[in-house]
Amino acid sequence: MDIKQLDQNYSVTAQPAIADIEELASAGFRTIIASRPRNETEDQPDTDTLKSKAEQLGMTWYEIPVEPGKYGPEDIELLRTP
């Protein structure tokens, strides 16, 4: 998993797998913002399973799905202030 730290409070990575959720929790991450729309591709991990795993590990889960190139100011504000 390639995690890019944008600032002291915000990092990004590609779609995590279930095992990645454990790695994120172990690394000290406390919140996940899922921005990928559900069922975007057939190989996408089940969002509810990822959310459940994150919550079991004490993480907060936010789901703010946006389609590339199809998001507006309200979507950006949601991503900024969950």
ChimeraX attribute file (.defattr): number of C-alpha atoms within 10 A of each C-alpha:
attribute: neighborCount
match mode: 1-to-1
recipient: residues
	/A:1	11
	/A:2	8
	/A:3	10
	/A:4	11
	/A:5	11
	/A:6	9
	/A:7	7
	/A:8	6
	/A:9	7
	/A:10	11
	/A:11	12
	/A:12	12
	/A:13	10
	/A:14	10
	/A:15	13
	/A:16	18
	/A:17	16
	/A:18	17
	/A:19	10
	/A:20	14
	/A:21	20
	/A:22	16
	/A:23	14
	/A:24	19
	/A:25	16
	/A:26	11
	/A:27	9
	/A:28	9
	/A:29	17
	/A:30	15
	/A:31	17
	/A:32	21
	/A:33	14
	/A:34	19
	/A:35	16
	/A:36	17
	/A:37	15
	/A:38	15
	/A:39	11
	/A:40	9
	/A:41	8
	/A:42	7
	/A:43	7
	/A:44	14
	/A:45	15
	/A:46	13
	/A:47	17
	/A:48	10
	/A:49	12
	/A:50	20
	/A:51	20
	/A:52	14
	/A:53	17
	/A:54	22
	/A:55	16
	/A:56	11
	/A:57	15
	/A:58	13
	/A:59	19
	/A:60	14
	/A:61	18
	/A:62	15
	/A:63	17
	/A:64	15
	/A:65	15
	/A:66	17
	/A:67	10
	/A:68	9
	/A:69	6
	/A:70	7
	/A:71	11
	/A:72	9
	/A:73	8
	/A:74	9
	/A:75	14
	/A:76	12
	/A:77	10
	/A:78	12
	/A:79	17
	/A:80	9
	/A:81	6
	/A:82	11
